[in-house]
Amino acid sequence: MPGKYKIDTHCVVEYDDQVSTKPHILPIYATSSFEMEGMDEAAEIFKGKNPGHVYGRYGNPTIDTTAKKIADLEGFGLGISAYAFMTSSGMSAISVLVQSILKSGSVIITQEDLYGGTTELFKTVFSQFNITTSQIDLNNHELLEQLLKKDAIPKVVYIETPSNPVCTCIDIEKVVTLCKKYDVMTIVDNTFCTPMIQQPFGLGADFIIHSTTKYLNGHGNSIAGVIVGHKENYRASIGKFLKLIGATCNPFDAWLVYNGLKTLGLRMERHSLNAKTLADYLNSHPKINNVNYVGLPNHKGYEIAKKQMKMSGGMLSFEVKGGFLAAKKMMNALRLATYAPTLGDVNTLVLHPRTSSHLNVNPEICEKNGITEGLIRVSVGIENISDIIRDFSEALEKI
Ligand SMILES: Cc1ncc(COP(=O)(O)O)c(C=O)c1O
């Protein structure tokens, strides 16, 4: 090519990839679009008749490879062929999925103790588009059935289990069975568990979403989400909605998730082991009222968790005696655990839900669901457990 153009044109010209052997690791495709061989090829790809990438907002090899891996993990061993779309965040995964399967006038039936952002999205944003939300105890099957059969309007049941931050467990199989009777679809937020612990498709769920920002990435350096489905008749409409809303993930964040996935198995085992040990310690501490951890036999979700979760996971919350002031002292005294409003990282993280994730949720609903002013949420990391226990024990001495 040198000699063919003037030097300033040469600066601009795109070079062919100099790769002669396959990269060992999936590369980041930092390109906004893909070069077409010719008009005919482009037309076939645009029409969806031939596979291929065209424009980054529609997909990209880094993003699609990461999505495929997550779909394969969610469908692993279940004999189903799952598909997935990576999105710009967990919130956009929820928004795009709900909006692509529901219409104005539809109803979302869900629980009260959801991640605060999800409650806010349903209550304040979707309500503007005439999609209403009923929040009930999803383990109250009589009440659920009443809502499912009420009025012939499209509905979806949205489940988060274990819930954020009190770890309520919803019996997925029971809810799904009732929903199938009334032809209502189910979505499960599997962020807390990951497919290493819980596989909602095996329990009959129709869709799964994740904030991949959390455990799937695991290192606190990426914001992204994923929609996973297995019903082919929804695949094209979700893909189209995502493309037109423009909430696609970016290749760098997808790539970070892709890297994180490689250690997911190891991490989830260690998170679960550490969390159980910390939960046992906190559960017997005199300055603590109660501990919410699904691996504790006295937790209300223990039996359901045993049925549908392979391990107990890394999330717990506990209520210190002395309410808000005691919680504040405790949070400020922790040294190894970081106060950061996320979860699922290799580092131990703490959060005070009432002043952060649940700030905009009605205080009465919070109190009713155990999200009190003395509640602290812990995302137990993979550090040496003796260092984690020492940190909590020293902080508890200060209150
Ligand atoms: C259970 C759960 N679902 C969804 C989300 C939203 O994810 P993101 O922050 O990636 O948008 C969060 C965020 O904390 C969460 O905890």
The ligand as a Gaussian input file, in Angstrom:
#p B3LYP/6-31G(d) Opt

LIG

0 1
 C      -30.567000      -7.330000      42.378000
 C      -30.231000      -6.183000      41.460000
 N      -30.798000      -6.124000      40.249000
 C      -30.540000      -5.113000      39.384000
 C      -29.676000      -4.089000      39.731000
 C      -29.402000      -2.973000      38.753000
 O      -28.146000      -3.183000      38.144000
 P      -27.193000      -2.036000      37.543000
 O      -26.723000      -1.200000      38.681000
 O      -26.115000      -2.791000      36.842000
 O      -28.026000      -1.240000      36.602000
 C      -29.057000      -4.110000      40.983000
 C      -28.138000      -3.032000      41.368000
 O      -27.643000      -2.958000      42.461000
 C      -29.340000      -5.184000      41.876000
 O      -28.794000      -5.256000      43.095000

